[in-house]
Amino acid sequence: MWYFAWILGILLACSLGIINGLWLEQVETNEKEELEKEALKKVQQAET
């Protein structure tokens, strides 16, 4: 029965790796969007 616990552990580790990768992508995307918004605000303020 040890193999059942082993496969569950492998699946859990893979799932956590995938979730971590998706989270990291989302954080990077949010940071880029914030920088773009700040740059756009500066351009709009410079135009007025």
TIPANU-401584 format. One record per atom (N, C-alpha, C): residue in three letters; chain; atom name; x, y, z. Coordinates in steps of 0.2 Angstrom, whole numbers, padded with zeros to 4 digits. Atoms other than C-alpha are relative to their C-alpha. Last residue first. Example, Ala and Ser with C-alpha at 12.3 -4.5 7.8 and 13.67 -1.06 7.14 Angstrom:
# residues 2
<r rest="SER" kette="A" atom="N" u="-0004" v="-0006" w="-0001"/>
<r rest="SER" kette="A" atom="CA" u="0068" v="-0005" w="0036"/>
<r rest="SER" kette="A" atom="C" u="-0004" v="0005" w="0003"/>
<r rest="ALA" kette="A" atom="N" u="0004" v="-0006" w="0000"/>
<r rest="ALA" kette="A" atom="CA" u="0062" v="-0022" w="0039"/>
<r rest="ALA" kette="A" atom="C" u="0004" v="0006" w="0000"/>
***
This chain:
# residues 48
<r rest="THR" kette="A" atom="N" u="0005" v="-0005" w="-0003"/>
<r rest="THR" kette="A" atom="CA" u="-0009" v="0344" w="-0097"/>
<r rest="THR" kette="A" atom="C" u="0004" v="0006" w="0003"/>
<r rest="GLU" kette="A" atom="N" u="0004" v="-0003" w="0005"/>
<r rest="GLU" kette="A" atom="CA" u="0002" v="0333" w="-0108"/>
<r rest="GLU" kette="A" atom="C" u="-0004" v="0006" w="0002"/>
<r rest="ALA" kette="A" atom="N" u="-0005" v="-0004" w="0003"/>
<r rest="ALA" kette="A" atom="CA" u="0015" v="0329" w="-0094"/>
<r rest="ALA" kette="A" atom="C" u="-0004" v="0004" w="-0006"/>
<r rest="GLN" kette="A" atom="N" u="-0002" v="-0006" w="-0004"/>
<r rest="GLN" kette="A" atom="CA" u="0001" v="0323" w="-0083"/>
<r rest="GLN" kette="A" atom="C" u="0004" v="0005" w="-0004"/>
<r rest="GLN" kette="A" atom="N" u="0006" v="-0004" w="0000"/>
<r rest="GLN" kette="A" atom="CA" u="-0005" v="0311" w="-0097"/>
<r rest="GLN" kette="A" atom="C" u="0001" v="0007" w="0004"/>
<r rest="VAL" kette="A" atom="N" u="0001" v="-0003" w="0006"/>
<r rest="VAL" kette="A" atom="CA" u="0012" v="0305" w="-0099"/>
<r rest="VAL" kette="A" atom="C" u="-0006" v="0004" w="-0001"/>
<r rest="LYS" kette="A" atom="N" u="-0005" v="-0005" w="0001"/>
<r rest="LYS" kette="A" atom="CA" u="0015" v="0302" w="-0081"/>
<r rest="LYS" kette="A" atom="C" u="-0001" v="0004" w="-0007"/>
<r rest="LYS" kette="A" atom="N" u="0002" v="-0006" w="-0004"/>
<r rest="LYS" kette="A" atom="CA" u="-0002" v="0293" w="-0079"/>
<r rest="LYS" kette="A" atom="C" u="0005" v="0006" w="-0001"/>
<r rest="LEU" kette="A" atom="N" u="0005" v="-0004" w="0004"/>
<r rest="LEU" kette="A" atom="CA" u="0003" v="0282" w="-0094"/>
<r rest="LEU" kette="A" atom="C" u="-0002" v="0006" w="0004"/>
<r rest="ALA" kette="A" atom="N" u="-0003" v="-0003" w="0006"/>
<r rest="ALA" kette="A" atom="CA" u="0019" v="0277" w="-0086"/>
<r rest="ALA" kette="A" atom="C" u="-0005" v="0004" w="-0003"/>
<r rest="GLU" kette="A" atom="N" u="-0004" v="-0005" w="-0003"/>
<r rest="GLU" kette="A" atom="CA" u="0011" v="0273" w="-0069"/>
<r rest="GLU" kette="A" atom="C" u="0003" v="0004" w="-0006"/>
<r rest="LYS" kette="A" atom="N" u="0005" v="-0005" w="-0003"/>
<r rest="LYS" kette="A" atom="CA" u="-0002" v="0262" w="-0078"/>
<r rest="LYS" kette="A" atom="C" u="0003" v="0007" w="0002"/>
<r rest="GLU" kette="A" atom="N" u="0003" v="-0003" w="0006"/>
<r rest="GLU" kette="A" atom="CA" u="0012" v="0253" w="-0088"/>
<r rest="GLU" kette="A" atom="C" u="-0005" v="0006" w="0002"/>
<r rest="LEU" kette="A" atom="N" u="-0005" v="-0004" w="0003"/>
<r rest="LEU" kette="A" atom="CA" u="0021" v="0250" w="-0072"/>
<r rest="LEU" kette="A" atom="C" u="-0002" v="0004" w="-0006"/>
<r rest="GLU" kette="A" atom="N" u="-0001" v="-0006" w="-0005"/>
<r rest="GLU" kette="A" atom="CA" u="0006" v="0243" w="-0063"/>
<r rest="GLU" kette="A" atom="C" u="0005" v="0005" w="-0003"/>
<r rest="GLU" kette="A" atom="N" u="0006" v="-0004" w="0001"/>
<r rest="GLU" kette="A" atom="CA" u="0002" v="0232" w="-0078"/>
<r rest="GLU" kette="A" atom="C" u="0000" v="0006" w="0004"/>
<r rest="LYS" kette="A" atom="N" u="-0001" v="-0003" w="0007"/>
<r rest="LYS" kette="A" atom="CA" u="0020" v="0225" w="-0078"/>
<r rest="LYS" kette="A" atom="C" u="-0006" v="0005" w="-0001"/>
<r rest="GLU" kette="A" atom="N" u="-0005" v="-0005" w="-0001"/>
<r rest="GLU" kette="A" atom="CA" u="0018" v="0221" w="-0059"/>
<r rest="GLU" kette="A" atom="C" u="0001" v="0004" w="-0007"/>
<r rest="ASN" kette="A" atom="N" u="0003" v="-0006" w="-0003"/>
<r rest="ASN" kette="A" atom="CA" u="0001" v="0213" w="-0062"/>
<r rest="ASN" kette="A" atom="C" u="0006" v="0005" w="0001"/>
<r rest="THR" kette="A" atom="N" u="0004" v="-0004" w="0004"/>
<r rest="THR" kette="A" atom="CA" u="0009" v="0202" w="-0075"/>
<r rest="THR" kette="A" atom="C" u="-0003" v="0006" w="0003"/>
<r rest="GLU" kette="A" atom="N" u="-0004" v="-0004" w="0004"/>
<r rest="GLU" kette="A" atom="CA" u="0024" v="0197" w="-0064"/>
<r rest="GLU" kette="A" atom="C" u="-0005" v="0004" w="-0005"/>
<r rest="VAL" kette="A" atom="N" u="-0003" v="-0005" w="-0004"/>
<r rest="VAL" kette="A" atom="CA" u="0012" v="0192" w="-0050"/>
<r rest="VAL" kette="A" atom="C" u="0004" v="0004" w="-0005"/>
<r rest="GLN" kette="A" atom="N" u="0005" v="-0005" w="-0001"/>
<r rest="GLN" kette="A" atom="CA" u="0001" v="0182" w="-0062"/>
<r rest="GLN" kette="A" atom="C" u="0003" v="0006" w="0004"/>
<r rest="GLU" kette="A" atom="N" u="0001" v="-0003" w="0006"/>
<r rest="GLU" kette="A" atom="CA" u="0016" v="0172" w="-0069"/>
<r rest="GLU" kette="A" atom="C" u="-0005" v="0006" w="0001"/>
<r rest="LEU" kette="A" atom="N" u="-0006" v="-0004" w="0001"/>
<r rest="LEU" kette="A" atom="CA" u="0022" v="0168" w="-0051"/>
<r rest="LEU" kette="A" atom="C" u="-0002" v="0004" w="-0007"/>
<r rest="TRP" kette="A" atom="N" u="0000" v="-0006" w="-0005"/>
<r rest="TRP" kette="A" atom="CA" u="0005" v="0162" w="-0046"/>
<r rest="TRP" kette="A" atom="C" u="0005" v="0005" w="-0002"/>
<r rest="LEU" kette="A" atom="N" u="0005" v="-0005" w="0002"/>
<r rest="LEU" kette="A" atom="CA" u="0004" v="0151" w="-0062"/>
<r rest="LEU" kette="A" atom="C" u="0000" v="0006" w="0005"/>
<r rest="GLY" kette="A" atom="N" u="-0002" v="-0003" w="0007"/>
<r rest="GLY" kette="A" atom="CA" u="0021" v="0143" w="-0058"/>
<r rest="GLY" kette="A" atom="C" u="-0005" v="0005" w="-0002"/>
<r rest="ASN" kette="A" atom="N" u="-0005" v="-0005" w="-0002"/>
<r rest="ASN" kette="A" atom="CA" u="0017" v="0141" w="-0039"/>
<r rest="ASN" kette="A" atom="C" u="0002" v="0003" w="-0007"/>
<r rest="ILE" kette="A" atom="N" u="0003" v="-0006" w="-0003"/>
<r rest="ILE" kette="A" atom="CA" u="0001" v="0132" w="-0044"/>
<r rest="ILE" kette="A" atom="C" u="0005" v="0005" w="0001"/>
<r rest="ILE" kette="A" atom="N" u="0004" v="-0003" w="0005"/>
<r rest="ILE" kette="A" atom="CA" u="0010" v="0120" w="-0056"/>
<r rest="ILE" kette="A" atom="C" u="-0003" v="0007" w="0003"/>
<r rest="GLY" kette="A" atom="N" u="-0004" v="-0003" w="0005"/>
<r rest="GLY" kette="A" atom="CA" u="0023" v="0116" w="-0043"/>
<r rest="GLY" kette="A" atom="C" u="-0003" v="0004" w="-0005"/>
<r rest="LEU" kette="A" atom="N" u="-0003" v="-0006" w="-0003"/>
<r rest="LEU" kette="A" atom="CA" u="0010" v="0113" w="-0030"/>
<r rest="LEU" kette="A" atom="C" u="0005" v="0004" w="-0004"/>
<r rest="SER" kette="A" atom="N" u="0005" v="-0005" w="-0001"/>
<r rest="SER" kette="A" atom="CA" u="0001" v="0101" w="-0041"/>
<r rest="SER" kette="A" atom="C" u="0002" v="0007" w="0003"/>
<r rest="CYS" kette="A" atom="N" u="0001" v="-0003" w="0006"/>
<r rest="CYS" kette="A" atom="CA" u="0017" v="0092" w="-0045"/>
<r rest="CYS" kette="A" atom="C" u="-0005" v="0005" w="0000"/>
<r rest="ALA" kette="A" atom="N" u="-0006" v="-0004" w="0002"/>
<r rest="ALA" kette="A" atom="CA" u="0021" v="0090" w="-0027"/>
<r rest="ALA" kette="A" atom="C" u="-0001" v="0003" w="-0007"/>
<r rest="LEU" kette="A" atom="N" u="0001" v="-0006" w="-0004"/>
<r rest="LEU" kette="A" atom="CA" u="0003" v="0084" w="-0023"/>
<r rest="LEU" kette="A" atom="C" u="0006" v="0005" w="-0002"/>
<r rest="LEU" kette="A" atom="N" u="0005" v="-0004" w="0003"/>
<r rest="LEU" kette="A" atom="CA" u="0004" v="0071" w="-0037"/>
<r rest="LEU" kette="A" atom="C" u="-0001" v="0007" w="0003"/>
<r rest="ILE" kette="A" atom="N" u="-0002" v="-0002" w="0006"/>
<r rest="ILE" kette="A" atom="CA" u="0020" v="0064" w="-0031"/>
<r rest="ILE" kette="A" atom="C" u="-0005" v="0005" w="-0004"/>
<r rest="GLY" kette="A" atom="N" u="-0005" v="-0005" w="-0001"/>
<r rest="GLY" kette="A" atom="CA" u="0014" v="0063" w="-0014"/>
<r rest="GLY" kette="A" atom="C" u="0003" v="0003" w="-0006"/>
<r rest="LEU" kette="A" atom="N" u="0004" v="-0006" w="-0003"/>
<r rest="LEU" kette="A" atom="CA" u="-0002" v="0054" w="-0019"/>
<r rest="LEU" kette="A" atom="C" u="0005" v="0006" w="0001"/>
<r rest="ILE" kette="A" atom="N" u="0003" v="-0003" w="0006"/>
<r rest="ILE" kette="A" atom="CA" u="0009" v="0042" w="-0030"/>
<r rest="ILE" kette="A" atom="C" u="-0004" v="0007" w="0003"/>
<r rest="TRP" kette="A" atom="N" u="-0005" v="-0003" w="0004"/>
<r rest="TRP" kette="A" atom="CA" u="0019" v="0038" w="-0014"/>
<r rest="TRP" kette="A" atom="C" u="-0002" v="0004" w="-0006"/>
<r rest="ALA" kette="A" atom="N" u="-0002" v="-0006" w="-0003"/>
<r rest="ALA" kette="A" atom="CA" u="0004" v="0036" w="-0003"/>
<r rest="ALA" kette="A" atom="C" u="0006" v="0003" w="-0004"/>
<r rest="PHE" kette="A" atom="N" u="0006" v="-0004" w="0000"/>
<r rest="PHE" kette="A" atom="CA" u="-0003" v="0023" w="-0015"/>
<r rest="PHE" kette="A" atom="C" u="0002" v="0007" w="0003"/>
<r rest="TYR" kette="A" atom="N" u="0000" v="-0003" w="0006"/>
<r rest="TYR" kette="A" atom="CA" u="0014" v="0015" w="-0017"/>
<r rest="TYR" kette="A" atom="C" u="-0006" v="0005" w="-0001"/>
<r rest="TRP" kette="A" atom="N" u="-0004" v="-0005" w="0000"/>
<r rest="TRP" kette="A" atom="CA" u="0015" v="0011" w="0001"/>
<r rest="TRP" kette="A" atom="C" u="0000" v="0004" w="-0006"/>
<r rest="MET" kette="A" atom="N" u="0004" v="-0006" w="0000"/>
<r rest="MET" kette="A" atom="CA" u="0000" v="0000" w="0000"/>
<r rest="MET" kette="A" atom="C" u="0004" v="0006" w="0000"/>
***
